[in-house]
Amino acid sequence: MTFAPGKYDEVCTLVRNAVGISDGTGGGVMLIVLGGNKGNGFSCQADPLVTLLLPEILDDVVKQMRKVDGMA
């Protein structure tokens, strides 16, 4: 994962602010866009601990999605 602004970094900032996550407060936002006006892409703005936990968090999301689809 790169540590530079992504295609949708401005939108990610808007979401982060809208949900009350400001710099230094912990937490984070990951935005995944499929077929957007800048094409597919993602942006992630998170504190270091959340960034380290992202693989585990995303793995849990995949497990939940497979369970809903009956693929688990």
WOSUL-V494614 format. One record per helix or strand of 3 or more residues. SS is the DSSP state (h for helix, s for strand). FROM is the first residue (numbers start at 1). TO is the last residue. If there is no record, write none. Layout:
# WOSUL-V494614
ss = <SS | SS>
from = <FROM | FROM>
to = <TO | TO>
This chain:
# WOSUL-V494614
ss = <h | s | s | h>
from = <9 | 28 | 39 | 48>
to = <18 | 36 | 46 | 68>
